């Protein structure tokens, strides 16, 4: 049977409850904002195809989805069965065990227990957010938005389950035990190959610090290395509605592409990624306060990526209210966050530093291809980091100037940053050297509509070399 005919037949058997489960299992691959436009299984399959997760000769991801959603009957339409998919998952799972755990918990909670869970969480989540028709999956998503639930942050959920149902608590503890066991297992061959390459490079390039030079580089060996917080502001409808001076502010098309690239990059660099979407100014402050209050004792670093509109010295919440960048970075000074004292705090900020278009010299080029029109993230003063050691601030552009964002391909800066991190971190290149390469790459781009250019700018108070090894 035709590939798309098979998908259509499967979609016909998936009701709204099944669809909600499938979308939740896909959250690590399809951002929440993009999921809002998925109204049926056909829409979900279309996006999976666009992302390369669903192909005629590769149905493994779909099989895994149906298996975890307990639709074993639909596996027959894909010429497979439960035992074959279980073997596939043991070999190479594509859906995280964390996401599977939460889905499994949602399937094992009765209606009366759900009411009790909402009541217990009312101190953590405003009652207006805990609507009567919310499912447990909806609650999990709200908890993740607020930073009180994550792959390595299950304490609040355990506290609730300890009271509601000990069986649910046991599932979480089993997951945590298995997670520890997995982290100590022998690494796969492909990772070993990368490690061997890194060792060879260390012996020849001199970039990675040797035993005698360990004090010249920040320690970066914990797993996870630390948290990577991504705050991604796309929808500025509220700002347009509430603040007359922001009537012309646009939604930030293309920012989800950046958020996904950052998420994938820092996961590969062994960071625990937390992704918040569309945050007001107050929520941004609360998010940073939340991570300031966390215990970072077992971690070596903290990374924060801020994607938004802004002005000099500030970024905007989706309500149009300004947030001073220095206020956000200062949450992690040694006095306010002692568990990060002496450890690198890294901020990557995609926003303009003003409204001036940076001009460039016209150069000969081999291509006069016209791009889709670019957009601007219309920001940041020079003093944006605390006056103390161990901070790195990577900014999309120099002071007083705009930065560019492609509606489909993302921003020049973030896309170049992620590409260079992926290529050069395994080779032992220090982060400041990588940012220099990003500067060079972005500075060579040009907006053909107005001959505008862009020059990123790192600012730092680092005391040692900073590497993000992949081993």
C-alpha positions in Angstrom: 0.0 0.0 0.0 1.1 3.6 -0.7 3.1 5.1 2.2 0.8 8.1 2.7 -2.2 5.8 2.4 -0.9 3.8 5.4 -0.3 7.0 7.4 -3.9 8.1 6.6 -5.3 4.8 7.7 -3.4 5.1 11.0 -4.5 8.7 11.5 -8.1 7.6 11.1 -7.8 5.4 14.1 -6.3 8.0 16.4 -8.7 10.0 18.5 -8.1 13.3 20.4 -6.9 11.5 23.5 -4.4 9.5 21.6 -3.2 12.6 19.7 -2.6 14.4 23.0 -0.4 11.5 24.1 1.5 11.4 20.8 2.2 15.1 20.9 3.4 14.9 24.4 5.8 12.1 23.5 7.1 14.3 20.7 7.8 17.4 22.8 11.6 16.8 22.7 11.4 16.9 18.9 8.5 19.4 18.2 8.4 22.6 20.3 5.2 23.3 22.2 4.5 26.4 20.2 4.5 24.5 16.9 2.3 21.8 18.4 -0.5 24.3 18.9 -1.1 24.1 15.1 -1.4 20.3 15.1 -5.2 19.5 15.2 -5.1 15.9 14.0 -2.8 13.0 13.4 -2.3 13.9 9.8 -0.9 17.3 10.9 1.5 15.5 13.3 2.7 13.1 10.7 3.3 16.0 8.3 5.6 17.8 10.8 7.4 14.6 11.6 8.1 14.2 7.9 9.4 17.8 7.7 11.8 17.0 10.5 13.1 13.8 8.9 11.6 11.7 11.7 9.1 9.9 9.4 10.1 8.5 6.0 8.9 5.7 3.8 12.0 3.7 4.4 12.4 4.7 8.1 9.3 4.2 10.3 11.1 3.5 13.5 10.1 6.7 15.3 6.4 6.2 14.4 6.6 2.6 15.6 8.0 3.8 18.9 5.3 6.4 19.3 2.5 4.0 18.8 4.1 1.5 21.1 4.5 3.9 24.0 0.9 5.1 23.3 -0.3 1.5 23.8 -1.7 1.3 20.3 -0.3 -2.2 19.5 -3.1 -2.7 17.0 -1.8 0.0 14.8 1.6 -1.6 14.6 0.1 -4.3 12.4 -0.5 -1.6 9.7 3.3 -1.0 9.7 4.1 -4.8 9.3 5.6 -5.1 12.8 4.6 -6.2 16.3 5.2 -5.4 19.9 8.2 -7.6 20.4 10.0 -6.2 17.4 9.5 -2.7 18.5 10.7 -3.5 22.0 13.9 -4.9 20.5 14.2 -1.7 18.4 13.9 0.5 21.5 16.4 -1.5 23.5 18.9 -1.0 20.6 18.2 2.7 20.0 15.4 4.5 21.7 14.4 7.9 20.1 11.9 9.0 22.7 13.5 9.9 26.1 12.8 7.6 29.1 11.8 10.8 31.0 9.1 11.6 28.5 7.9 8.0 28.6 7.8 8.0 32.4 5.5 11.1 32.5 3.2 9.6 29.8 3.0 6.4 31.8 2.2 8.3 35.0 -0.6 10.1 33.1 -2.1 6.8 32.1 -2.2 5.5 35.6 -3.9 8.4 37.5 -7.7 8.2 38.3 -9.9 11.3 38.1 -10.2 11.6 41.8 -6.4 11.4 42.1 -6.1 14.1 39.4 -8.2 16.5 41.6 -5.9 15.8 44.5 -2.8 16.5 42.4 -4.2 19.8 41.3 -4.9 20.7 44.9 -1.4 19.8 46.1 0.2 21.8 43.2 -1.9 24.9 43.8 0.9 26.4 45.9 3.3 26.0 43.0 0.9 26.8 40.1 -1.7 29.6 40.2 -5.2 28.3 40.5 -6.2 30.1 37.3 -3.8 27.8 35.4 -5.2 24.6 37.0 -8.4 24.5 35.1 -11.0 21.8 35.7 -10.6 20.2 32.3 -6.8 19.9 32.5 -5.3 16.5 32.1 -2.2 15.3 33.9 -0.3 15.8 30.7 -1.4 19.4 30.7 -0.2 19.8 34.3 3.2 18.2 33.4 3.6 20.8 30.6 2.7 23.7 33.0 5.2 22.3 35.5 7.9 22.2 32.9 7.2 25.8 31.8 7.7 26.9 35.4 10.9 25.0 35.9 9.6 22.7 38.6 9.7 19.5 36.5 12.5 18.2 34.4 14.6 15.2 33.5 16.7 15.7 36.6 14.2 17.7 38.6 11.5 15.3 39.9 11.4 16.3 43.5 8.1 18.2 43.4 6.5 15.4 41.4 7.8 12.8 43.9 6.4 14.8 46.8 2.9 14.8 45.2 3.0 11.1 44.3 4.3 10.1 47.7 0.9 11.4 49.1 -1.4 10.5 46.2 -0.2 7.0 45.2 2.9 5.1 46.3 2.9 3.1 43.1 3.4 6.3 41.1 6.3 7.2 43.4 7.9 3.7 42.8 7.8 4.3 39.0 9.7 7.5 39.4 12.3 6.0 41.7 12.7 3.1 39.3 13.3 5.6 36.5 15.9 7.4 38.6 17.7 4.2 39.4 17.8 3.1 35.8 19.0 6.6 34.8 22.0 6.2 37.1 22.7 2.7 35.8 22.6 4.0 32.2 25.0 6.8 33.0 27.6 4.2 34.2 27.2 1.8 31.4 29.9 1.3 28.8 29.5 4.1 26.2 28.4 3.2 22.7 31.0 2.5 20.0 30.2 5.8 18.1 30.9 7.8 21.3 34.1 5.9 22.0 35.2 6.9 18.5 34.7 10.5 19.2 36.6 10.2 22.5 39.5 8.6 20.7 39.5 11.4 18.2 39.5 13.9 21.1 42.4 12.1 22.8 44.4 12.2 19.5 43.7 15.9 19.1 44.7 16.6 22.7 48.0 14.9 22.1 48.7 17.0 18.9 46.8 20.3 19.1 47.6 21.3 22.7 44.1 22.8 23.0 42.7 20.5 25.6 44.5 21.1 28.9 46.9 18.3 29.9 47.3 17.1 33.5 49.8 19.8 34.3 47.5 22.5 32.9 44.3 21.5 34.7 44.3 24.7 36.8 44.3 26.8 33.6 40.9 25.5 32.4 37.5 25.3 34.1 36.6 21.8 35.3 34.0 20.4 32.9 33.5 16.7 33.6 30.2 16.5 35.6 27.2 14.8 33.9 25.1 16.7 33.3 27.6 19.6 33.0 24.8 21.9 34.3 21.6 23.5 33.3 21.0 25.1 29.9 18.1 27.4 30.3 16.5 28.6 27.0 13.9 31.4 27.1 12.3 31.8 23.7 9.9 34.7 23.0 7.9 34.4 19.8 4.4 35.7 20.4 4.2 39.5 21.1 0.5 39.9 20.7 0.1 40.9 24.3 2.8 43.6 24.0 0.9 45.1 20.9 -2.3 45.0 22.9 -1.1 46.5 26.2 1.5 49.0 25.1 0.7 51.6 22.4 4.4 52.2 21.7 4.8 48.5 20.7 2.0 48.5 18.0 4.6 47.7 15.3 6.5 45.0 17.2 6.3 41.7 15.3 6.2 38.1 16.3 9.7 36.6 16.1 9.3 34.2 13.1 12.2 31.8 12.9 13.0 31.9 16.6 11.7 28.3 17.2 14.4 27.1 14.7 17.0 28.8 16.9 15.5 27.3 20.1 15.6 23.8 18.6 19.2 24.2 17.4 20.3 25.4 20.9 18.4 22.5 22.5 20.0 19.9 20.3 23.5 21.4 20.6 23.6 21.7 24.4 22.1 18.2 24.9 25.0 16.8 22.9 27.3 18.8 25.1 25.8 17.0 28.1 23.7 19.9 29.5 20.3 19.4 31.0 18.2 21.6 28.8 15.1 23.5 30.2 13.1 25.3 27.5 10.6 28.1 28.4 8.4 29.6 25.7 6.8 33.1 25.5 7.6 34.6 28.9 6.5 37.9 30.4 9.1 40.2 32.1 7.9 39.0 35.5 8.1 35.4 34.4 11.7 35.9 33.1 12.7 37.2 36.5 11.0 34.3 38.2 12.7 31.8 35.9 16.2 33.2 36.7 15.3 33.4 40.4 14.3 29.7 40.3 17.6 28.7 38.8 19.5 30.9 41.2 17.8 29.0 44.1 18.7 25.6 42.8 21.7 23.7 44.1 24.4 23.6 41.5 27.0 21.8 43.7 27.2 18.7 41.5 27.4 20.7 38.3 30.3 22.6 36.6 28.6 25.3 34.6 25.4 27.2 33.9 24.2 28.4 30.5 21.3 30.7 29.7 20.1 31.5 26.2 17.7 34.5 25.8 15.9 34.9 22.5 13.7 38.0 22.3 13.1 41.6 21.1 14.8 44.3 23.1 16.4 47.7 23.4 19.7 49.1 24.8 20.5 47.2 28.0 17.2 45.3 28.1 15.2 42.5 26.5 11.4 42.5 26.3 9.0 40.1 27.9 6.1 39.2 25.6 4.0 41.8 27.5 6.4 44.5 26.2 7.9 45.1 29.7 11.7 45.6 29.8 14.1 43.3 31.6 17.6 44.6 32.3 20.2 42.1 31.2 22.5 43.0 34.1 19.7 42.2 36.5 19.4 38.7 35.0 23.1 37.9 35.0 23.5 39.3 38.5 21.2 36.5 39.8 24.2 34.3 39.5 26.9 36.3 41.3 28.8 34.4 43.9 27.0 36.1 46.8 23.5 35.3 45.3 24.3 31.8 44.0 27.1 30.3 46.1 26.8 26.9 44.5 28.0 28.5 41.2 30.9 30.4 42.7 34.1 29.9 40.7 32.2 28.2 37.9 31.6 29.6 34.5 28.2 31.3 33.9 27.5 31.6 30.2 24.8 33.8 28.6 24.0 33.9 24.9 21.6 36.7 23.9 19.9 37.0 20.6 18.5 40.5 20.4 19.4 43.9 18.9 21.5 46.4 20.8 19.8 49.4 19.1 18.2 50.4 15.9 21.2 51.4 13.8 21.9 49.3 10.6 25.6 48.5 10.4 27.0 49.3 7.0 29.6 47.3 5.2 31.9 47.6 2.2 30.5 46.2 -1.0 32.5 43.1 -2.0 32.5 41.0 -5.1 30.5 37.8 -4.7 29.9 34.6 -6.7 26.2 34.7 -5.9 23.5 37.4 -6.3 20.7 35.1 -5.1 18.0 37.2 -3.4 17.1 35.9 0.1 13.7 36.0 1.7 13.3 39.3 3.5 15.1 39.4 6.9 13.7 40.7 10.1 15.3 42.5 13.0 15.3 42.0 16.8 15.0 45.6 17.7 18.3 46.0 22.1 21.8 46.5 25.4 24.4 48.6 27.0 28.0 47.7 27.4 27.7 46.9 31.1 25.5 43.7 31.1 27.5 41.3 33.3 28.3 41.6 37.0 31.6 43.1 37.9 33.1 39.8 39.0 34.9 36.7 37.6 33.6 33.7 35.6 31.0 35.3 33.4 30.8 35.0 29.6 28.2 37.0 27.6 27.9 36.2 23.9 25.8 38.9 22.2 24.4 38.8 18.8 25.6 42.2 17.8 27.7 45.2 18.9 26.2 48.1 20.9 23.6 50.3 19.2 23.1 48.0 16.2 20.4 45.6 15.0 20.7 41.8 14.5 19.1 39.8 11.8 16.6 36.9 11.9 15.4 34.8 8.9 11.7 33.9 9.2 12.4 30.3 8.3 16.1 29.7 8.9 16.6 31.4 12.3 19.1 34.1 13.2 22.5 34.6 11.8 24.1 34.5 15.2 22.4 31.5 16.9 22.7 29.3 13.8 26.4 30.1 13.4 27.0 29.6 17.1 25.3 26.1 17.2 27.1 25.0 14.0 30.5 26.0 15.3 29.9 24.5 18.8 28.9 21.2 17.2 31.9 21.2 14.9 34.7 22.5 17.2 33.9 21.4 20.7 34.8 17.7 19.9 38.1 19.0 18.5 39.0 20.7 21.8 38.6 24.3 20.6 38.2 26.8 23.5 34.8 28.6 23.6 36.3 32.1 23.1 38.1 30.8 20.0 34.8 29.4 18.8 33.1 32.8 19.4 35.9 34.4 17.3 35.0 32.1 14.5 31.3 33.0 14.9 32.3 36.7 14.7 34.1 36.0 11.4 31.3 33.9 9.9 28.4 36.3 10.8 30.4 39.4 9.8 30.6 38.1 6.2 26.8 37.9 5.8 24.9 40.8 4.3 21.3 41.8 4.1 20.8 42.5 0.4 17.8 44.8 0.9 19.8 47.5 2.7 23.4 46.3 2.6 23.2 45.8 6.3 25.8 43.7 8.2 26.2 42.3 11.7 29.1 41.8 14.1 28.5 39.7 17.2 30.4 40.6 20.4 31.5 38.4 23.3 32.1 40.1 26.7 33.7 38.1 29.5 35.3 38.0 32.9 36.6 34.4 32.6 39.7 33.6 34.6 40.5 30.3 32.8 40.0 28.6 29.4 36.5 27.3 28.9 36.0 24.0 27.0 32.8 22.0 26.4 34.1 18.5 25.8 31.7 15.9 24.4 33.2 12.9 26.3 
